[in-house]
Amino acid sequence: MTAREAASQRAPVPTGLRSDGGATREGGATREGGTSQGARRRAGQQSKLAINRLRDRRPLEPAMADRFLARHEVPIVEGDRCTFLYRGEADEVFLIHRILGLPDHLPLRRLRGTDLWYVVLELPAGSRVEYQLEVARSGERERINDPLNPRLAHSPMGSSSVCYARGYAVPDWTQPDPEARAGSLVDMVVPSRALRRDCPVTLYLPARFRRTARYPLLIVHDGGDYLRYAAAKTVLDNLIHRLDMAETVAAFVYPGDRLTEYANSAAHARYLTAELLPRLEAQLPLAGTPSGRALMGSSFGAVAALATAYRHPDVYGSLLLQSGSFVFTDIGHDHGGGPPFEPVVRFVNRYRAAPRPVADRVFVSCGVYEPLIVRNRSMVPVFEATGMAVRYVEARDGHSWVNWRDRLREGLSWIFPGPQKYVYE
């Protein structure tokens, strides 16, 4: 879809999502006339979900649940149906998730005669969902990762279990490639009068870094989290090795008080533009032009990137904005975000009322399962109206570091294309 078509979609609820109590069957098979009754019965059995075939067994004994779990990877993915399971004594069990359009607590049913609990969720192809289980026993509730699922996702908030629906695969360029030469990470500290603190920065230098070249510069908000949870160094190594993006120097910056510095802070914008940027361009062989500078960030970090470019519109040529917290109000003052969002709402409202170009290129990505999908879709035509080149990408994922990791190839290869398209020499 085009960026404008995606942004103009009215319904925020992703299509194809549905929670079933477990009696759901996949679409029944049709056969030509003349098929035997036994063959039709066997075909019908095969069209049932695995959990329903187990439920139909007579008698149903606890040992059958053992064999069932030994045969299946959890969650059980069958077409667009994903069966989530829990094994153990409990009063209630809930699937906890953050999929826009579904209740965030989905009850699991207990399979009679066993201590096996289940719920079936319909997830469209390509979906990736992070989740946990809430188990209630004797009036106590405990939230846990799925003990039957070894896949975990990590973030600054902790870990959670992950379901890969049919068609989702971990991109190979996010994994270490023995053929890709590794870049280096160098830590430095930049004293900032604007922020009144010493600011740590981690520099990424490409594997073939040399002083005689000229490199584009990528400044990354929440740099430590991108390195730790979004495999940013591995991604840069691989994309540069595969010639998907130009050899690039990246500066991974770290916030102090994140909700203050990233919420349209003049001090933060001044730190990046008047302190960090001049120092890097004095010490490193950088392109030193707007086309060779990009700001990147996710969530509040995307707000910080946009706000910095807004305050310094002739400095940065590209923005890479992932799941931006672009909260605004069209009428009234109730934005639902709480006090930290007040400066964000004022900034986004002002920008929407009088949009102007702040860069040449803007890459925007967002997950269709996160509440911010409506905000990000709404910003795309606003950006386009200024004349900036805009590329917009959606994914069947949520507000997560892996979602942002999986979109980096599309964003970085568009902002700083590989040497076959553009060379900083």
N, C-alpha and C positions, 0 to 999 in steps of 0.2 A: 504494500500500500504506500501511497505517497505520504509525506509528512502532513500535508494539509488534510488528507482524508482521515488519517489516524487521529489527528487533533480534533476533528469535527465530530467524532463519534459521540453520541449522546449517552449511551448506556454504559455505566462504569462496571457493571457486573460481567465478568468473563463468561462467554458462552461455553456450554459443555460441562460446566461444573454442577455436580449434584451429589448429595449424600443419600445413600440407600441403607436401609436397616440390615441388609445382608441377604434379602430374598431376591435381589436383582439377578437376572440372567442376561447373558449376552444375547444379541440378536439371534433368534432361532434359525437354524439351517433349513433351507428349502430343498426338496428333492423332487426329481421327476417321478411321474406315476410309475407304478410297478415295483417300487422299492419295498422290500419285505418289512413286516412289522418289527422284527428284531433289529434290522438295520436302522430303521427310524428311531427305535428306542435307544440304540447305542449312540446315534448321532445326537439325540436330545440330551443324553447324559454328558457327551463331550462339550455341548454348548453351555452347560451349567458352569457357574463359577466353582472353583475348587472347594470353597467353604460350604457351598450348597450341596455338593456331592457328599461331603463329610456329614453334613446335617441330616441328610436323607438316610444314612446308614442305620440299620436296625439289627441288633441293639447297638447303641452308641456307648462305648466304654472308654474310660480314661486313657487306656493304652493306645487307642486309635488316634487320640490327639498327639501322643508322642510320635507316632509314625508319620502323622500328617506334617508336623513341624520339621521332622527330619527330611522330608521330601521337598519342602518348599522354602524359598528365600523370602524373607519378610521385609517389607510388605510384598504381598503376592500381586504381581502385575499381570493382568490378563486383558489384553486390548486396552480399552480406556478405563477399565475398572481396576482399582487398587484396594486390596483387602488388608486392613491394619489389624494386628492381633496383639493380645496380651495374655500371658499365662500366669495364673495365680489366684488365690482367694482374695476376694474384694467385695465390698458392698456396691460400689459403682466404679466404672472406668470411663474416662473421657479422652478423646483425641483433641489436643490443643494445637491450634495452628493460627496463621494470620493470612488467610485467603479471603480477600475482599469478595463479598457476595454470599458467604456461608457463615452460619453461626460459629463462633470461635471455640465453643465447647460442643463436640459431637459425641453423644453417648455410644459406647460399645455395648453389644448384647452378649449375654452369656449363653454359650452353647450348652443345652441341657445335658445333664449327666457328666459334665466335665468342668474344669476350671479354666476353659479357654473362652476368651472374649473376642469379639470381632465387630468391625464396621467396614462397610464398603463405600469408597469414595470414587466418583467418576472424575477423572482428570484427563483433559485433552492431551493429545500427543505432544511430546516435547516439554511437558511440565516438570518442574523441579520444586519440591515443597519441603520446607523445614517444619518439624513438628516435635511435640513431646506428648507424654501421657500423664494424666492426672488420675491417681488411684486413691479411692476413699475406703478406709477401713476403720470401723469403730469410732466414727466421728472425726477421725483425723484424715487430712488430705495431703498427699505427697505428689509433687510434680517431678517426673523422671524422664530421662531419655529411654528410648525403646530398647529393652534388654534383648530383644530378638533381632535387632538390626544393628550391624556393626558400622554402618555408615554414619559419620558425624560431620557436622559443620561447626566451625569455630568463629567466634567474634569477641570483641571486648566484653560483651555481656555474658560470655560462657559458651557452652556447646549445646547443640540440639541434634536430633536425629534427622535424617534426610530420606525422602522418597524420590527415586528417579522413575517417572512415568515412562510409558512406552515412547521411544524416540529420543529421549534425552541421553546424551553421552558427554562425558567430560572432554572438553576440547584438548586435543593432543598438544597444542602449543602452550597449554598451561602447565604441562608436566616437564620435568628436566629432560633435556635432549643431549645425549652424550656427544653429538656432533656439533652442537652449538658452543662456540667459544664464550666463556663467561666474562661478563663485564665485572667491574669492581665497585665496591661500596666504600666511600670515604666519609667519615664523620667530621663535622666542623661545628663551630659555634659562632653565631653572629650576634654581637651585642646590639640591642635595639633600644634607641631612645624613644621611639614611637610606642613600643609595647612595655617599656620600662623593665625589661628582663633580658637575660641571655637566651637566645633562641637556638636550639640544636637543629642542625640540618644534616641529612644524609644525602651525599651526592652519588649518583650512578654515573659511571664513566664507561662507555662502550668498550668492548674487548680490543678493538683496534684503535683506541684513542691515541691521537698524535697532535702535537702542538701546531703542526703546519696546516691542519684542517680547520674548518669552521662548522660548528654544530648548532642545531636548533636546541632550545632549552624548554623543558617541560617542568613546570612547578606544580607539585602534587600536594594538595591539602590532606591532612590526616595521613601523612607519609608513613609513619610507623605501622598503621593499620593496613595500608595498601601493601606494604612489604610483608607483613606477617600473615594477613588473612586473605589477600588477593594475589599472592605469588607474583608481585609486581616485578621483581628482579628476573625471575624465570621467564615471565612473559616478555620483558624487554629483550633479554638474551635471545629468545626464540624468534621473535618478530624481526629483529635486526638480522639474525642469521639467515632467515628465510627471505630476506629482502622485502618483507611486507611493509616495513617502515624504515625511515632514514636512521642512520646512526645518530643517536640523540643523547644529550646530557640531561639527566633528570635531577631535580632538587626536591627531596622529600622533606616537607616541613612539618613541624609538630606544634599543635596548639597548646596554649596555657589554659586559660579558662575558655574552653571551646565554645560554649553557648554565647559567650560575650564577644570573643574575637571573630567568630564566623558569622555573626548576625548583623551584617552591614556595618562593620566597624571601620571608621576612618583611620584609626590607628593601625589596624591590620593591613589595610590597603597601602598605607604609607610605608609600613615595614617592608612589604614585598617589593614595592616599586621604587622607593627612595633609598632603601638600605640593602636589602638582599640582592636585588637585581644588579645595581652598580658594582657591588663587590664581586659577584660571580663573573660579570662581564669584564672586570679588570683582571681577574686571576685566571680565567679559562678562555680558550679560543672559541668563543661563541659567535653566532651570526650577527647578533646585535641589532636586529631589525624586527619590527612587529611581526612580519611573516615567520620569523624564526623563534617566536615566543608563544607559549601556550600555558594556560591555567587549567587545572583539572581538580575536580572534587566530587564527592558524593554526599547526598543528604544536606546537612548544614554546610559541608565543605563546598557543595555546588553553589550555594547562596554566596559564600565568601568569594568564590571565583568570579561569579557574575558581578557582585558588588564592587570588587576590586577593578574589574575592567570598566565598569560604569563610571567610577571615579577617575580612571585614567584611560580614556577611550582610544588614545593614539599609541598605546604602548604594547598591547597584546593582540596578536593576530588571530588567535584561535582559543576557543573554550571547549572543554570536554566536561559536560555536566551530567552526572548520573543520579537519578532518583532525587532530583533537587527538592528541598523543602520549600517550594515556592508557594507558600500559603498566602492567600489573599482574600479579600472580602469585596463582593460586588455591591452589597448593601448592608448597612448596619455595621456592628463591630464585633460580633460573635464569630471568631474564627476557629474556636475549639482547640487551639494549640497550647494555651496557657501562657504565662508571662514571658518565657524565653522567646516566644514567637512574635511578641509585639513589635520589635524593631524590624523583623523580617517582613511582617505584614505591611508595615508602613512603607518599606522599600519597594516591595513587589507591587503594591497598589499604585505607588508613584510611577514606577516603570511602566505598568500596564496603561496608565492614563496618558503617558507621553513617551512611548517607546522610541528609542533611537539606537543606531548601531553602536556597538561597543567593541566589536571585533569583526574580522572578515568572515570567519567560519565558526559555527556553533554545532557541536555534536551533542545530542540529547538522547539519553536512554532511560527506560523505566520498566519496572515489572508490572504486568497487568494484575497481579494478585495483591499489590500494595495500595493502601489508601491514597498515596500521592499520585496515582496514575491520572486522576482527573486533573490535578494541578499541572502536571507536566504536559499532558495533551493540550491544555488550555494555553500554555506558554508558547507552543510551537508557532501558531499563526501570529502571535505577538512578535516573536523574533523575525519571522519571515517578512512581516510588514515593514521592517526597518531596512530591508534590502540585504541583510546578511545571508550568506549561504548557510542553510540549515539541513542537517541530516538527523532524522529521528528514528529510533529503533525501540521496539517493545519486545519483551520476553515473557514467557509463561513462568514467572518466578516472582519472588517477593523482595522485600527491602533487606538485602543481604549482601555480604561481601563476595560470595561466589557469583551471584547475579552480576555484580559490577565487574568482577574478574572476567566473566565469560563475554562481556561486551567490549573488552579492551581492544581486541584485534580490529573490530569494525571502526572504533573511534580513533585509535592511534594511527592506523594505516590511512585514514582519510585526512587527519590533521597534518601528519608528517609522512607522506607517502614514501615508499621505498625508492632506492636510487635509480630504478628504471624510469621513474616518473619525475623525480625532483632530487637534485644534488646540491648540498650545501658545501661547496668547495671553492 
